[in-house]
């Protein structure tokens, strides 16, 4: 497993196919409200290991960096000109969009003067981007916004600002083609314009996921047979597709000026995402309506035939449209109380398959962390999961997070066996969505392994594996290079000759090393065997020829010291039965714990007190 995990991570191949990485955006910038939380260059949060605290720029005192390497890279890329400008306008700091447009203008000015020396336009030219210039000119709100941005940009860029018409084209192209940068938990931390990503079209049922490692965008296939490097066969989501058709189309039309007619938007079953409850309390069928539906007088339940009063439909429509698109992630009593009021109304009006209800419940779960009885309703959580599967790609991270909510609830209810398939599915989703070197996948892999093997971990220890605080991919190649003990190796691997090597799980479960043979190691509740021989030459006595025994991985000469035997129980202490004779290895460092027993040599291998049978003076450690 580890060999497969590492080779795939290094080759850039995921479970569904090859991934494509865009690591040179034309321009990128951290949101102003996130400058204290993420590095101004790599967009990573301090992890407590390589970076304990962000260091502030000594010039502008605005951006913060992980270390000097990030600060130098930022200075070289875009911050040299920007830093001086920030000092001049202090304390009147410009908004994020002005900083972003300033970086684009600086880059275009460099290309005009020197050509594309640094291959920033390797994918396509900036002036080839769609601008929707005419549509934006006719949009009063957008033009009002442009005038405001242009006024602020004049003050910030001063003489470096392009002429008004040229700046307007830059504004239009950046508006249409830029994208947000999110952390893997869904928090927006920045914005970027990548000329390669701008080639990809939208679908509300995407076959490709875009995830981020800092400012680097990674396109991962969600279905088999997709070449993520080919924009003609890949579709990404421009908007949050875990919403109703009305909300998706509204945002797409507002920002990208097109009316979506993708496969999902033409599917009538999508109306179940805005369904309401039947007025018949004995009927559980959803009544399909939409937020913008005008015919509200003749709506009937297809399950029981009950007519739905017009005032009920209008109340449900108004409630759905009044809900905020996003909820705060600050765990305050006021926010929890507000969400609970929304949930009570949603439970009265909306069907459990309604996506507004599902999103409300998910937000409530995140704020309460499952401590509320309402949030611990397993049936509601499963209905949210089912609904997410209906409206989101099968390998969407939100589906995986919802599965972990179910796992948490089942663990809390002491139903660990039932949580195993949900943990396994979450692990597979994170494997596809994030990759085999991502902490989310590795933590969920450990969670599933512990649950599958019935490990005696406390609930708190399992819950920690579901708290994702670190999102930077793990350098698996580096982990393979050196180890001193088995605990230095991740996954199903053991430390052999200073390297982590793939291990083979046996059918022997264990709670400690005493349950396993001497050539095995107890990890994750299972006895593991190394898949390779150490340099010293042996893993068990069978690897040693003739009159030799395997001691500490080396074949040692042995002398016959007893008579006929069938197994080790018929030989004395520190003796081994081989060729139906009792043998003792020759050497000063030969001790009983270092002798390697073969499987058919060991008697009662499952007995944790086996040492007592061989060592009369053995005392159990207290």
JOCORVEN-V268069 format. One record per residue. N is the residue number from 1. RES is the residue in one letter. PHI is phi in degrees with one decimal (* if undefined). BURIAL is b if it has 16 or more other ideal C-beta (glycine too) atoms within 10 Angstrom, else e. Layout:
N|RES|PHI|BURIAL ; N|RES|PHI|BURIAL
//
This chain:
1|X|*|e ; 2|X|-67.6|b ; 3|X|-62.0|e ; 4|X|-63.5|e ; 5|X|-60.1|b ; 6|X|-71.9|b ; 7|X|-61.9|e ; 8|X|-69.0|b ; 9|X|-66.1|b ; 10|X|-77.3|e ; 11|X|-82.7|e ; 12|X|74.1|e ; 13|X|-112.2|e ; 14|X|-100.8|b ; 15|X|-59.4|e ; 16|X|-98.7|b ; 17|X|144.0|b ; 18|X|-78.3|e ; 19|X|-95.6|b ; 20|X|-121.5|b ; 21|X|-112.4|e ; 22|X|-109.8|b ; 23|X|-114.6|e ; 24|X|-133.1|b ; 25|X|-64.0|b ; 26|X|-62.7|b ; 27|X|-157.5|b ; 28|X|-152.6|b ; 29|X|-154.9|b ; 30|X|-78.3|b ; 31|X|-60.9|b ; 32|X|-56.5|e ; 33|X|-76.0|e ; 34|X|-114.7|b ; 35|X|-64.3|b ; 36|X|-84.5|e ; 37|X|-107.3|b ; 38|X|-128.3|b ; 39|X|-66.6|b ; 40|X|-70.3|b ; 41|X|-111.4|b ; 42|X|-91.8|b ; 43|X|65.9|b ; 44|X|-98.0|b ; 45|X|-85.8|b ; 46|X|-58.9|b ; 47|X|-106.9|e ; 48|X|80.6|e ; 49|X|-113.0|e ; 50|X|-75.3|e ; 51|X|-141.9|b ; 52|X|-88.3|e ; 53|X|-151.7|e ; 54|X|-70.7|b ; 55|X|-101.5|e ; 56|X|-78.9|b ; 57|X|-65.0|b ; 58|X|-73.5|e ; 59|X|-90.5|e ; 60|X|-87.9|b ; 61|X|55.8|e ; 62|X|-120.2|b ; 63|X|-79.1|b ; 64|X|-124.3|b ; 65|X|-136.9|b ; 66|X|-64.7|b ; 67|X|-161.1|e ; 68|X|-66.4|e ; 69|X|-62.8|e ; 70|X|-66.9|b ; 71|X|-65.3|b ; 72|X|-65.1|e ; 73|X|-64.1|e ; 74|X|-65.3|b ; 75|X|-61.3|b ; 76|X|-70.5|e ; 77|X|-75.8|b ; 78|X|-156.2|b ; 79|X|-84.1|b ; 80|X|-60.0|e ; 81|X|-72.1|b ; 82|X|-67.1|b ; 83|X|-60.9|b ; 84|X|-64.2|e ; 85|X|-66.0|b ; 86|X|-62.4|b ; 87|X|-67.9|e ; 88|X|-71.0|e ; 89|X|-91.9|e ; 90|X|-56.2|e ; 91|X|-93.8|e ; 92|X|-85.1|e ; 93|X|-73.1|e ; 94|X|-73.6|b ; 95|X|-72.0|e ; 96|X|-56.0|b ; 97|X|-63.1|b ; 98|X|-66.9|b ; 99|X|-61.4|b ; 100|X|-64.1|b ; 101|X|-65.2|b ; 102|X|-62.5|b ; 103|X|-67.3|b ; 104|X|-64.7|b ; 105|X|-61.8|b ; 106|X|-61.0|b ; 107|X|-68.0|b ; 108|X|-65.1|b ; 109|X|-65.7|e ; 110|X|-64.7|e ; 111|X|-65.4|b ; 112|X|-62.8|e ; 113|X|-84.0|e ; 114|X|-122.3|e ; 115|X|81.4|e ; 116|X|-84.5|e ; 117|X|-64.3|e ; 118|X|-96.7|e ; 119|X|57.5|e ; 120|X|-69.2|b ; 121|X|-107.2|b ; 122|X|-65.5|e ; 123|X|-77.3|b ; 124|X|-169.5|e ; 125|X|-81.2|e ; 126|X|-61.4|b ; 127|X|-74.7|e ; 128|X|-88.6|e ; 129|X|-69.5|b ; 130|X|-67.8|e ; 131|X|-116.1|b ; 132|X|48.4|b ; 133|X|-57.9|e ; 134|X|-66.2|e ; 135|X|-62.2|e ; 136|X|-68.6|b ; 137|X|-61.8|e ; 138|X|-85.4|e ; 139|X|-94.5|e ; 140|X|-62.1|e ; 141|X|-65.4|e ; 142|X|-67.3|b ; 143|X|-66.7|e ; 144|X|-63.6|e ; 145|X|-65.9|e ; 146|X|-61.7|b ; 147|X|-59.8|e ; 148|X|-65.1|e ; 149|X|-65.6|b ; 150|X|-63.8|b ; 151|X|-62.9|e ; 152|X|-69.9|b ; 153|X|-66.9|b ; 154|X|-60.3|e ; 155|X|-70.3|e ; 156|X|-81.0|b ; 157|X|-83.4|b ; 158|X|54.1|e ; 159|X|-71.8|e ; 160|X|-83.6|e ; 161|X|-75.3|b ; 162|X|-68.2|b ; 163|X|-61.6|e ; 164|X|-56.0|e ; 165|X|-65.9|e ; 166|X|-68.1|e ; 167|X|-64.6|b ; 168|X|-63.1|b ; 169|X|-64.3|e ; 170|X|-63.3|b ; 171|X|-59.0|b ; 172|X|-63.7|b ; 173|X|-67.2|b ; 174|X|-70.8|b ; 175|X|-63.9|b ; 176|X|-78.3|b ; 177|X|-109.2|b ; 178|X|-80.4|b ; 179|X|-139.9|b ; 180|X|-79.7|e ; 181|X|-108.8|b ; 182|X|-115.9|b ; 183|X|-74.1|b ; 184|X|-70.0|b ; 185|X|-91.1|e ; 186|X|95.2|e ; 187|X|-83.9|e ; 188|X|-75.5|e ; 189|X|-118.8|b ; 190|X|-169.9|b ; 191|X|-139.0|b ; 192|X|-150.4|b ; 193|X|-124.1|b ; 194|X|-115.2|b ; 195|X|-66.5|b ; 196|X|-74.0|b ; 197|X|-66.7|b ; 198|X|-64.2|b ; 199|X|-77.0|b ; 200|X|-86.3|b ; 201|X|-90.9|e ; 202|X|-95.8|b ; 203|X|-149.2|b ; 204|X|-76.3|b ; 205|X|-127.6|b ; 206|X|-67.9|b ; 207|X|-106.3|b ; 208|X|-138.5|b ; 209|X|-103.3|b ; 210|X|-110.4|b ; 211|X|-119.5|b ; 212|X|-123.4|b ; 213|X|-118.8|b ; 214|X|69.2|b ; 215|X|-83.9|b ; 216|X|-76.5|b ; 217|X|-97.8|b ; 218|X|-118.9|b ; 219|X|-95.4|b ; 220|X|-118.5|b ; 221|X|-70.1|b ; 222|X|-100.5|b ; 223|X|-133.7|e ; 224|X|-71.5|e ; 225|X|79.7|e ; 226|X|-103.4|b ; 227|X|-95.3|e ; 228|X|-67.6|b ; 229|X|-83.0|e ; 230|X|-106.6|e ; 231|X|-63.0|b ; 232|X|-72.5|e ; 233|X|-115.6|e ; 234|X|-111.8|b ; 235|X|-129.6|b ; 236|X|-112.3|b ; 237|X|-100.3|b ; 238|X|-75.3|b ; 239|X|-125.6|b ; 240|X|-68.5|e ; 241|X|-84.1|b ; 242|X|-83.4|b ; 243|X|-137.4|b ; 244|X|-74.2|b ; 245|X|-58.9|b ; 246|X|-59.6|b ; 247|X|-69.5|b ; 248|X|-64.8|b ; 249|X|-64.0|b ; 250|X|-61.5|e ; 251|X|-70.7|b ; 252|X|-63.1|b ; 253|X|-68.1|e ; 254|X|-69.5|e ; 255|X|-102.3|e ; 256|X|-109.4|b ; 257|X|60.1|e ; 258|X|-144.6|e ; 259|X|-96.8|e ; 260|X|-69.4|b ; 261|X|-126.7|e ; 262|X|-72.4|b ; 263|X|-55.7|e ; 264|X|-70.3|b ; 265|X|-66.3|b ; 266|X|-91.4|e ; 267|X|-85.2|e ; 268|X|-61.9|e ; 269|X|-66.6|e ; 270|X|-66.2|b ; 271|X|-68.4|b ; 272|X|-63.7|b ; 273|X|-71.0|b ; 274|X|-121.3|b ; 275|X|-73.6|b ; 276|X|-117.5|b ; 277|X|-79.5|b ; 278|X|-74.4|b ; 279|X|-69.8|e ; 280|X|-80.9|e ; 281|X|-64.7|e ; 282|X|-88.1|e ; 283|X|-105.1|b ; 284|X|-106.1|e ; 285|X|-72.5|e ; 286|X|-75.8|b ; 287|X|-103.0|b ; 288|X|-79.1|b ; 289|X|-136.4|b ; 290|X|-127.9|b ; 291|X|-65.5|b ; 292|X|-103.5|e ; 293|X|-67.4|e ; 294|X|-94.1|e ; 295|X|-82.7|e ; 296|X|-115.2|b ; 297|X|-96.3|e ; 298|X|-119.1|e ; 299|X|-98.5|b ; 300|X|-123.6|e ; 301|X|-77.5|b ; 302|X|-74.4|e ; 303|X|-83.9|e ; 304|X|-117.3|e ; 305|X|83.6|e ; 306|X|-67.2|b ; 307|X|-84.2|e ; 308|X|-93.3|b ; 309|X|-57.9|e ; 310|X|-61.7|e ; 311|X|-65.7|e ; 312|X|-67.5|b ; 313|X|-64.9|b ; 314|X|-64.6|e ; 315|X|-62.0|e ; 316|X|-66.1|b ; 317|X|-62.0|b ; 318|X|-63.3|e ; 319|X|-64.5|b ; 320|X|-63.9|b ; 321|X|-71.3|e ; 322|X|-82.6|e ; 323|X|-67.8|e ; 324|X|-66.7|e ; 325|X|-71.1|e ; 326|X|-135.0|e ; 327|X|-115.0|b ; 328|X|-66.5|e ; 329|X|-104.4|e ; 330|X|-84.0|e ; 331|X|-81.7|e ; 332|X|-110.6|e ; 333|X|-63.0|e ; 334|X|-66.5|e ; 335|X|-66.6|b ; 336|X|-64.1|e ; 337|X|-64.3|e ; 338|X|-63.8|e ; 339|X|-65.2|b ; 340|X|-65.4|b ; 341|X|-64.4|e ; 342|X|-59.0|b ; 343|X|-64.7|b ; 344|X|-62.2|e ; 345|X|-67.9|b ; 346|X|-63.4|b ; 347|X|-65.7|b ; 348|X|-77.1|e ; 349|X|-101.2|b ; 350|X|-98.7|b ; 351|X|-74.7|b ; 352|X|-65.6|b ; 353|X|-85.7|b ; 354|X|-67.3|b ; 355|X|-69.0|b ; 356|X|-64.9|b ; 357|X|-64.7|b ; 358|X|-63.0|b ; 359|X|-68.6|b ; 360|X|-61.7|b ; 361|X|-64.8|b ; 362|X|-62.6|b ; 363|X|-62.3|b ; 364|X|-66.8|b ; 365|X|-61.8|b ; 366|X|-67.2|b ; 367|X|-79.4|b ; 368|X|-94.0|b ; 369|X|54.2|e ; 370|X|76.0|b ; 371|X|-85.1|e ; 372|X|-89.5|e ; 373|X|-62.2|e ; 374|X|-65.5|e ; 375|X|-70.3|b ; 376|X|-88.6|b ; 377|X|-70.9|e ; 378|X|-64.7|e ; 379|X|-64.8|e ; 380|X|-64.9|b ; 381|X|-63.4|b ; 382|X|-68.1|b ; 383|X|-68.3|b ; 384|X|-63.3|b ; 385|X|-60.4|b ; 386|X|-60.9|e ; 387|X|-69.9|b ; 388|X|-62.8|b ; 389|X|-65.0|e ; 390|X|-76.6|e ; 391|X|-109.2|b ; 392|X|-116.6|b ; 393|X|-57.2|b ; 394|X|-57.3|e ; 395|X|-105.5|b ; 396|X|-71.0|b ; 397|X|-61.9|b ; 398|X|-64.9|b ; 399|X|-64.5|b ; 400|X|-63.3|b ; 401|X|-63.5|b ; 402|X|-66.2|b ; 403|X|-61.1|b ; 404|X|-69.7|b ; 405|X|-60.8|b ; 406|X|-65.7|b ; 407|X|-60.2|b ; 408|X|-59.3|b ; 409|X|-63.8|b ; 410|X|-65.3|b ; 411|X|-65.0|b ; 412|X|-59.6|e ; 413|X|-87.9|e ; 414|X|56.6|e ; 415|X|-122.9|e ; 416|X|-62.7|b ; 417|X|-60.1|e ; 418|X|-71.8|e ; 419|X|-81.6|b ; 420|X|-58.7|b ; 421|X|-63.7|e ; 422|X|-69.4|b ; 423|X|-65.3|b ; 424|X|-65.3|b ; 425|X|-66.4|b ; 426|X|-61.6|b ; 427|X|-61.1|b ; 428|X|-65.0|b ; 429|X|-64.2|b ; 430|X|-67.3|b ; 431|X|-63.1|b ; 432|X|-74.3|b ; 433|X|-77.1|b ; 434|X|-109.8|b ; 435|X|105.3|b ; 436|X|-75.2|b ; 437|X|-103.2|b ; 438|X|-93.6|b ; 439|X|-57.5|b ; 440|X|-61.0|b ; 441|X|-67.1|b ; 442|X|-65.1|b ; 443|X|-66.9|b ; 444|X|-70.6|b ; 445|X|-60.9|b ; 446|X|-64.2|b ; 447|X|-59.0|b ; 448|X|-62.9|b ; 449|X|-62.0|b ; 450|X|-62.6|b ; 451|X|-67.9|b ; 452|X|-62.9|b ; 453|X|-91.5|b ; 454|X|64.2|e ; 455|X|-62.3|b ; 456|X|-84.7|e ; 457|X|-88.4|b ; 458|X|-73.1|e ; 459|X|-58.8|e ; 460|X|-63.7|e ; 461|X|-65.9|e ; 462|X|-71.3|b ; 463|X|-63.8|b ; 464|X|-61.1|e ; 465|X|-71.2|b ; 466|X|-100.5|b ; 467|X|-99.1|e ; 468|X|-93.8|b ; 469|X|-110.4|e ; 470|X|-130.3|b ; 471|X|-121.0|b ; 472|X|-78.2|b ; 473|X|-54.3|b ; 474|X|-87.6|b ; 475|X|-78.1|e ; 476|X|-67.5|b ; 477|X|-63.1|e ; 478|X|-67.0|e ; 479|X|-65.3|b ; 480|X|-76.2|b ; 481|X|-72.9|e ; 482|X|-135.6|e ; 483|X|-156.9|b ; 484|X|-110.8|e ; 485|X|-147.1|e ; 486|X|-62.6|b ; 487|X|-68.3|e ; 488|X|-75.5|e ; 489|X|-100.1|b ; 490|X|-99.9|b ; 491|X|64.0|b ; 492|X|-82.8|b ; 493|X|-147.2|b ; 494|X|-130.1|b ; 495|X|-87.2|b ; 496|X|-128.1|b ; 497|X|54.2|e ; 498|X|78.5|e ; 499|X|-126.6|b ; 500|X|-80.3|b ; 501|X|-121.8|b ; 502|X|-59.8|b ; 503|X|-115.1|b ; 504|X|-108.3|e ; 505|X|-73.1|b ; 506|X|-96.9|e ; 507|X|-92.1|e ; 508|X|-98.3|b ; 509|X|-86.9|b ; 510|X|-149.3|b ; 511|X|-115.7|e ; 512|X|-170.0|e ; 513|X|-63.1|e ; 514|X|-67.3|e ; 515|X|-81.5|b ; 516|X|-104.1|b ; 517|X|-66.1|b ; 518|X|-65.3|b ; 519|X|-89.3|b ; 520|X|-112.2|b ; 521|X|-131.1|b ; 522|X|-85.2|b ; 523|X|-140.7|b ; 524|X|57.8|b ; 525|X|79.5|b ; 526|X|-133.9|b ; 527|X|-78.5|b ; 528|X|-107.5|b ; 529|X|-118.4|b ; 530|X|-68.0|b ; 531|X|-87.7|b ; 532|X|-130.6|e ; 533|X|-80.3|e ; 534|X|-69.8|b ; 535|X|-56.6|e ; 536|X|-73.1|e ; 537|X|111.2|e ; 538|X|-152.3|b ; 539|X|-113.8|b ; 540|X|-146.2|b ; 541|X|-61.5|b ; 542|X|-64.6|e ; 543|X|-78.6|b ; 544|X|-103.6|b ; 545|X|-84.9|e ; 546|X|57.4|e ; 547|X|-87.6|e ; 548|X|-135.2|b ; 549|X|-123.8|b ; 550|X|-87.7|b ; 551|X|-129.0|b ; 552|X|54.0|b ; 553|X|79.7|b ; 554|X|-121.5|b ; 555|X|-81.8|b ; 556|X|-110.2|b ; 557|X|-63.5|e ; 558|X|-126.0|b ; 559|X|-117.4|e ; 560|X|-71.4|e ; 561|X|-127.0|e ; 562|X|-147.7|e ; 563|X|-92.8|e ; 564|X|-67.8|e ; 565|X|-149.9|b ; 566|X|-108.3|e ; 567|X|-154.5|e ; 568|X|-65.1|b ; 569|X|-65.4|e ; 570|X|-93.2|e ; 571|X|-110.1|b ; 572|X|-79.5|e ; 573|X|-63.1|e ; 574|X|66.8|b ; 575|X|-112.2|b ; 576|X|-129.8|b ; 577|X|-87.6|b ; 578|X|-145.9|b ; 579|X|56.3|e ; 580|X|60.9|e ; 581|X|-130.9|b ; 582|X|-88.1|b ; 583|X|-125.2|b ; 584|X|-129.8|b ; 585|X|-69.9|b ; 586|X|-94.2|e ; 587|X|153.0|e ; 588|X|-81.1|e ; 589|X|-102.8|e ; 590|X|-86.9|b ; 591|X|-126.7|e ; 592|X|-62.0|e ; 593|X|-71.7|e ; 594|X|-95.0|b ; 595|X|-74.6|b ; 596|X|-95.6|b ; 597|X|-97.3|b ; 598|X|-79.8|b ; 599|X|-60.2|e ; 600|X|-80.7|e ; 601|X|-85.1|b ; 602|X|-83.3|b ; 603|X|-106.8|b ; 604|X|55.8|e ; 605|X|-63.6|b ; 606|X|-84.7|e ; 607|X|-83.7|e ; 608|X|-66.8|e ; 609|X|-102.8|e ; 610|X|-61.0|b ; 611|X|-63.5|e ; 612|X|-62.8|e ; 613|X|-73.6|e ; 614|X|-106.4|b ; 615|X|-123.8|e ; 616|X|-59.1|e ; 617|X|-92.9|e ; 618|X|-67.1|e ; 619|X|-120.0|e ; 620|X|-65.4|e ; 621|X|-68.7|e ; 622|X|-95.4|e
//
